[in-house]
């Protein structure tokens, strides 16, 4: 387990790297369709989320995409569309590629869920 670091101004504890997160992350599987324009042709791919937040998601897909690839993502539960981009090179796992995407604009309502408050932290045993 990673050591916790005290956050001076809030009196809370953070796992290293968590201070960079801009919004609360929720672990949830949501089916999405990705549309990418390549050389004037549109291609679509099926994926699902592993985790979501108001700024984007971590997707699980059977295909890798280059960092900075622009795509349109459709939430298959709400049918809402959002322009986004791949933020860094995907990581290969036994289930497929983990693809981090960021929305072009913050969109907390896109996922159709309520996010926990910013200061929420799970109880540690």
C-alpha positions as CSV (number, residue, x, y, z in Angstrom):
1,X,0.0,0.0,0.0
2,X,1.2,3.5,-0.9
3,X,2.0,5.8,2.1
4,X,-0.4,8.6,2.7
5,X,0.7,12.2,2.6
6,X,-0.9,14.9,4.7
7,X,-2.4,17.7,2.7
8,X,-1.5,20.8,4.7
9,X,-4.4,23.1,3.8
10,X,-7.3,20.6,4.0
11,X,-6.3,18.4,7.0
12,X,-6.8,15.3,4.9
13,X,-4.6,12.5,3.6
14,X,-3.8,11.8,-0.1
15,X,-2.3,8.8,-1.8
16,X,0.7,10.0,-3.9
17,X,-0.4,11.4,-7.3
18,X,-4.0,12.0,-6.1
19,X,-3.4,15.7,-5.7
20,X,-3.2,16.0,-9.5
21,X,-6.7,14.7,-10.0
22,X,-9.0,17.5,-11.0
23,X,-12.3,15.8,-10.1
24,X,-13.5,12.8,-8.2
25,X,-13.1,9.5,-10.0
26,X,-15.9,6.9,-10.0
27,X,-15.2,3.2,-10.8
28,X,-18.0,2.3,-13.2
29,X,-18.5,0.3,-16.5
30,X,-20.3,2.3,-19.2
31,X,-20.3,1.2,-22.8
32,X,-19.1,3.8,-25.3
33,X,-18.6,4.1,-29.0
34,X,-15.5,5.9,-30.2
35,X,-15.5,7.6,-33.6
36,X,-12.2,8.7,-35.1
37,X,-11.6,10.5,-38.4
38,X,-8.4,9.1,-40.1
39,X,-7.4,10.3,-43.6
40,X,-10.9,11.5,-44.3
41,X,-12.5,8.2,-43.2
42,X,-14.5,7.7,-40.0
43,X,-13.9,4.6,-38.0
44,X,-15.9,3.5,-35.0
45,X,-14.7,1.3,-32.1
46,X,-16.5,-0.2,-29.1
47,X,-15.1,0.4,-25.6
48,X,-16.2,0.6,-22.0
49,X,-15.1,2.8,-19.1
50,X,-13.1,1.5,-16.2
51,X,-13.3,4.8,-14.3
52,X,-14.9,8.2,-15.1
53,X,-14.7,11.7,-13.8
54,X,-16.0,15.1,-14.9
55,X,-12.9,15.6,-17.1
56,X,-12.9,12.3,-19.0
57,X,-12.4,8.6,-18.4
58,X,-10.1,5.6,-18.5
59,X,-11.4,3.3,-21.3
60,X,-10.9,-0.4,-21.9
61,X,-10.7,-1.0,-25.7
62,X,-9.4,-3.8,-27.9
63,X,-7.4,-1.2,-29.9
64,X,-4.6,1.2,-29.0
65,X,-4.6,4.8,-30.0
66,X,-1.7,7.3,-30.2
67,X,-1.5,10.0,-27.6
68,X,-3.3,13.2,-28.7
69,X,-5.7,11.2,-31.0
70,X,-8.9,13.2,-31.2
71,X,-12.1,11.3,-31.0
72,X,-15.8,11.6,-30.4
73,X,-17.2,9.5,-27.7
74,X,-20.8,8.4,-27.4
75,X,-22.1,7.3,-24.0
76,X,-24.3,4.3,-25.1
77,X,-26.5,4.6,-21.9
78,X,-27.4,8.3,-22.4
79,X,-26.6,8.6,-26.2
80,X,-24.7,11.8,-25.4
81,X,-21.7,12.7,-27.5
82,X,-18.5,14.4,-26.3
83,X,-15.3,15.5,-28.1
84,X,-12.2,14.2,-26.4
85,X,-8.6,13.3,-26.9
86,X,-6.2,10.5,-25.8
87,X,-4.0,12.1,-23.1
88,X,-1.1,9.6,-23.2
89,X,-0.1,6.2,-24.7
90,X,-2.5,3.4,-23.7
91,X,-1.3,0.6,-21.5
92,X,-1.8,-3.0,-22.6
93,X,-3.5,-5.4,-20.2
94,X,-4.7,-9.0,-20.6
95,X,-8.3,-7.5,-21.1
96,X,-7.3,-4.9,-23.8
97,X,-5.8,-1.5,-23.8
98,X,-6.4,1.1,-21.0
99,X,-6.9,4.4,-22.9
100,X,-7.0,7.6,-20.9
101,X,-9.2,10.2,-22.5
102,X,-9.9,13.9,-21.6
103,X,-13.0,15.8,-22.6
104,X,-12.6,19.0,-24.6
105,X,-14.7,20.7,-21.9
106,X,-15.5,19.7,-18.3
107,X,-18.8,17.7,-18.4
108,X,-19.9,16.2,-15.0
109,X,-23.4,15.5,-16.3
110,X,-22.1,13.4,-19.3
111,X,-22.0,10.1,-17.4
112,X,-25.5,10.5,-16.0
113,X,-24.3,9.8,-12.4
114,X,-23.8,11.9,-9.2
115,X,-20.2,12.3,-8.2
116,X,-19.1,12.2,-4.5
117,X,-18.2,15.6,-3.0
118,X,-14.6,16.8,-3.6
119,X,-13.6,16.2,0.0
120,X,-15.0,12.6,0.1
121,X,-12.6,9.9,1.1
122,X,-13.4,6.2,1.8
123,X,-13.0,5.1,5.4
124,X,-9.8,3.2,6.0
125,X,-9.9,0.0,8.1
